[in-house]
Amino acid sequence: MAAKWKGNYFDGKSAASQKVEIQHVSEGILIEFADGRMRVWRSYEFRLKQDRPQGPIRLEHGEFPPEIIEVEDPSFREGLKEKH
C-alpha cells in the first residue's frame, strides 16, 4: 500500500480549506477528497513552494489564483525529490 499524507486543499477561490489525502503516483500526486473525488496533479503541472524553513510543504497548481495543497509532514517532500 502506498504511503498517504494528510493535507489541506485550497481551491484558489475561497479562504476555506478541505481536508485531503495525498499520495505519490508515477504521474505526480493523487489527491483524494473527503467526498470521494480524486484528482491527479501531474509533476509538470504544479510548483513546490516552501517559503519558510519551518512550516508546511506547499504545492501550487494553475495560474493566479492557484489551487494550493499544504502538507505538514516533512516526509512528503522525499517522494517529490524522486519525481523532480
C-alpha positions in Angstrom: 0.0 0.0 0.0 1.4 3.4 -1.0 2.0 5.9 1.8 -0.6 8.6 2.2 -0.3 12.0 3.7 -2.9 14.3 5.1 -3.1 17.8 3.7 -5.3 20.9 3.3 -6.6 21.9 -0.2 -7.5 25.4 -1.1 -9.4 25.9 -4.4 -8.0 29.4 -5.0 -11.5 30.9 -5.0 -12.3 31.0 -1.3 -10.3 31.0 2.0 -11.9 27.8 3.1 -9.8 24.6 3.1 -10.8 21.0 2.6 -9.1 18.0 4.2 -7.5 15.7 1.6 -5.2 12.7 1.4 -2.3 12.8 -0.9 -0.1 10.0 -2.3 2.7 9.9 -4.8 1.9 8.2 -8.1 4.1 7.8 -11.2 2.5 10.8 -12.9 2.7 13.1 -9.9 0.4 13.2 -6.9 -3.0 11.7 -6.4 -5.4 13.8 -4.3 -8.4 12.2 -2.6 -11.1 14.5 -1.3 -13.4 13.6 1.7 -16.4 13.2 -0.7 -14.6 10.5 -2.7 -13.5 12.7 -5.6 -10.0 12.1 -6.9 -7.6 14.2 -9.0 -4.1 13.8 -10.3 -1.7 16.7 -10.5 1.0 15.7 -12.9 4.5 16.6 -11.8 4.9 19.2 -14.5 1.6 20.9 -13.6 2.5 22.0 -10.0 5.2 24.0 -8.3 6.8 23.3 -4.9 6.8 26.4 -2.7 8.5 26.4 0.7 8.6 30.0 1.8 10.0 29.3 5.3 12.5 26.7 6.6 9.8 25.5 9.0 6.2 25.1 8.2 4.1 23.1 5.7 5.2 22.0 2.2 3.1 23.9 -0.2 2.2 22.8 -3.8 0.6 25.3 -6.2 -1.3 24.3 -9.3 -2.5 26.6 -12.1 -2.3 30.3 -12.7 -3.3 33.1 -10.3 -5.0 32.4 -8.0 -3.6 28.9 -7.9 -5.1 25.9 -6.2 -2.9 25.0 -3.2 -2.2 22.0 -1.1 -0.3 22.2 2.2 1.2 19.2 3.8 2.6 19.4 7.3 4.6 16.1 7.3 8.1 16.8 6.0 8.5 13.1 4.8 6.1 14.0 2.0 8.8 16.0 0.3 11.1 13.0 -0.1 8.8 11.5 -2.7 8.8 14.8 -4.6 12.5 14.8 -4.8 12.4 11.4 -6.5 9.9 12.7 -9.1 11.5 16.0 -9.9 
